[in-house]
Amino acid sequence: MVRRLDVTGADGVRLAAWEFTEQGHEKGRGRARPQDDRDPRARAGGSAVLLLHGLMGRASHWAPTARWLAARHRTVALDQRGHGGSDKPAAGPFTREAYVADAVATIEQLGLGPVTLIGHSMGALTAWQLAAERADLVRALVICDMRASALGAASQREWQDWFRRWPVPFASLADVRKWFAEDDPWVERPNPARGEFFAEVMTEGPDGWYPVFDPAQMLTSRATWVHDAHWDSLAQVRCPTLVVRGLDGELGRAEAQEMVRVLPHGAYAEIPDAGHLLHYERDHADAWRAAIDPFLTGVLTS
């Protein structure tokens, strides 16, 4: 079951957090629960997990992972600002500081700390920057397919051009799935999981289907981290950290292993044949769980 919890983020931005529970737990929509009303799994040793999606993602992309995590841990996924059901303020800000502050607000208002952070792509960067700045709030960290190196201005221009190619509005969700799985010039071979991923971030308008996010805001968010390297903040993460990559993802093996070396308590895992959406691809669901479950079991039961 899933229920929505409203969180007030930085600058008063309204954030939608989604708590996943086992069958029989309370469901519905509500405000953040007070500290003394936390799930007993969270009270017993800080066994709580916060899931942070990547750029253009949403909390629902974590659903398969969240369901098996919820059997042992209090599990919450956050729609970050500009994404999903959270506010998309026209004036922002969409800075690194704002994203980190939103995650801190979620942990504090929902009584999750010390929490295990699992972040994908941009969400992983938010997670490790938070862990570096607020060690008191973080028990462990999982970094999913996010680079510490700067990607540069050319990468940002490529994204600008890519957004311009989107044939919006899409006539149907079937067209969304086909374009992102097959017709998108960035797709090297058919990728049904990618089509499903983007179908989840579309909403129907009067003349077709549009993304629930503003592409201009996504570019603004990306511009705040794409030009810089993030090795310094990574080195400041003191909690146990697992770096996970798909062999066909965006994080290369050499860089991932260097990230593990830089981390004071780093570990490494990879998923054969998986791509950037390693946590979402159904064909690799068992391998994804096998990669992170032993790490979580170790750090959350020690």
N, C-alpha and C positions, 0 to 999 in steps of 0.2 A: 504494500500500500504506500501511497505517497500523499503527503499533505504539505501545503504551502505555509511558510512562515515569513512574515514581512519584517525586513530589517531596514534600519535607517543608516545609510552609508555616509561617506564624507560629503559635506556641503548639503546635507539633508536629502540626498538622492535616495529614492525608494528602491530597495532591492528585493527581489523575490528569491527566497531560499526554499529548497524542497527537501523535506525529510523523508527518507525511505525507511519503512518499518516492516517487520514481519507480519503475517496474517494474525489478526487479533489485537494488534496495537491500535491506539486511537488514530483516527483519520479526520480529515477536514481541513479547514483553513483557519489560521489564527495568528496572533501576534507572538513574538518571541516569548518563550517560557522563562519564568524567573529561575535564578540559579538553583534554588532548592527543589525545583520540580523537574530536574534533568532526568533523562532516561537513566535507569539504574546501571546500564552498561557503561555509561560515561562516568558515573560516580565511582564505579569500581575500577580505579586505576587509570582514569583518563582515557578510556578506550573509545575515542571519538575520531571520526574521519571527515574531513572537508574536501570535496571534489571541486576543482577549478578547471573549467573548459578553456579551450583556446579561442583565438580570434575567429569570429563568426559563429562560434559554437553556442550551445545552450546546455542547461543542466540535464535535460532529458537524454543527451548523448551519453551520459554516464549510467543510464538506467540498468543495463545488464550487470555492470560492475557493482553498482550500489545495492542491487538485490541480494547478491551473495555476501557482500560486506555486512549488510544489515542483520544477518543472522548472529554476528558476534560483536558488532560495534555500532554505536550510534552513528548514523551515516547521513550527511547533509551535502547536497550539491547546490551551488550558487549560480544564479544567472547574473553574470557580472554587468556592470553599467554599460548601457548601449546594446545589450544582448537580451534575448528571450523575453521574459515577462518583467524585467527591471526597467527603470526609467532610462530614457534616452535624451538627456538634456541637450537642447540645441547648442548651448554655449559650453558644453562640457563641464568640468575639464575631463580629458581622457589621458591624463598623465600617468606615469608609473606610480607616482605618489598617491594618486587618487585610487588606483586599482588596489594597491597594497592597503591603504586605509580602509577601503570597503571590506576587504577580507578580514582585517583586524576587527572591524565593527561586527562582522558576522560571528566571529569566534567569541567575542566578549558578550554580545547581546544574547547569543544562544547558549552560553555557558559551555563551550566545547573544549576549552583549553585545559591542559596541554593537548593539542590536537595533532593527528597525523594528516599532513597535506599531501594530496595526490593531484598533480597538475599536468595538463597536456599543453604543449606548445606555449603560447603566450601565458596560459594559466600556470605553467610550470615556472616561468620566469617570475610571475607574481609570487608564487609559493616560495621560491628560494630567496627572493628579496625580503619577504616577510620574515622568513626564518633567520636571515642574517640580522635583521633589525630588531626583532622581538623574539629572542630565543626562549623567553619565558612562556610563550604561547604555543610553541611547537615541539612536539615529541619526536617526530620522524617525518621524512620527506621522500616522496617518489617523484622523480623528474621524467616525464614522458616526451621523448623526441623533441627536445628544445636545445638549440645551440647557444653556447656562451660567446661565440665569436660575433663580431659585427658583420651584418649582411650587406650594408652599404647602400648608396644612393641608387645604383643601377637596379637593385632588387626592388626598391620602392617604386621606381618608374615602371618596372614590369608589372607590378600589382595594379598600378593606375591603369595601364593599358588593358590588363585582364578584366578589370571591372567594366571597362567600356565595351568589351566584347559580349557581355552577358545579354542574351536576347530577351530582355524584360519588356513587358510582362510575358511570363510563360503562359501558354494557353491552358495547361493542365499540370498536375503533379507528375503525370507520366512524362510530360515533356521536360520537366525539371530533372527527373531521374535520368532520362536519356542524355540530356545535354551534359550534365556533370559526370556521368558514368562513361560516355562514349564520344560525344561531339566536341567537348571542350578541348581546345588546342593543347592544354597542359596535360591531357590524359594520354599516356603512352600506349596503354592497352585497356580494354574494357574493365571497369572497376565498379561493380554494382553497389558496394558499400559506400563509395563516394557519392553516388546518386542518392542513396537513402539518407546519407548525412545531410545533404543540402535540402532534400525534401522536408526535413524536420525544421528547417529554419525559413520556411516560406509561409506566407499568409495570403489569403484570397482577397483581391480588390475587385472593384466593379468591372474591370476589363481584363483580369487575369491574375496571375500569382507573382508576388513580389517578396524579396527578403524582408524578414521582420526587423532587420537592422538597416541603418543608413550606411551605404558603402563609403561615403565621405567620412563618417565618424570612424569606420574601421581603418581607413588610411591614416587618419589623425592619430588613432591609438597606436598603430604600427610605427608611425614616424617617431614616436617617443622612445623606441628601443632599437629600431633596426640599424641606426647609424652608429651605435655604441657597442663595445664589447662589455661583457658582464662577468669577467673572471674574478674581479676583486670582491664583488658581493658573494659569488659562489664560495670563495675561500673563507668567508666569514660564517658560513653555515656550520654549526657545531653539532647538530643532531645527526643520527644515522640517516644516510641518504642513499637511495637506490636510483641509478641512472639507467633508464630502459630505452632501447631503440628497436625499431623494426629494420630488418636488413635492407628494405627498399624505402626507408623513410628519409627524412631530411637531415638527420644527425648522423654523420659518418662515424665509423668505428674508432678511428684514430682520435677524433675530437672527443667522443664519448669517454674513451679511456683516459684522455688527458683531464677531463672533468672529474673523473673518479680520483685521479692522482691529486688534483688540487683540493678536493674535498677532504677535510680532516677525518671523516668517517664515511667514506664513499664505497659503494658496491656497484656492480655492473651486471646487467642482464640484457639479452637480445632475443628477439622473436623471429625465427626464420620465416621468410616470405611475406612478412607483414610490412605495411607501408606506414605513412605518417599517421593514419587513423588507427593505430595499433590497438587502442582500447575499445574501438567501435566495430572492427571488422569481425563479423560473426564466424567466419571460417577459421579465425585464430583465437577465438574466445578461450578455449582450453589452454592454449599456450600462453596467452596473456595472464590468465589466473595463475598458471604454474610459475610464471616469472616473478610475480609480485607477492603471492600468498606466503611463501616461506619467509620472505623479508618481513612482512607485516606480522606474522606469527611470532617471529623472533623478537622484534622491537616492542610489540604491544603486550607480550607476556613476560618479558624480562623484568 
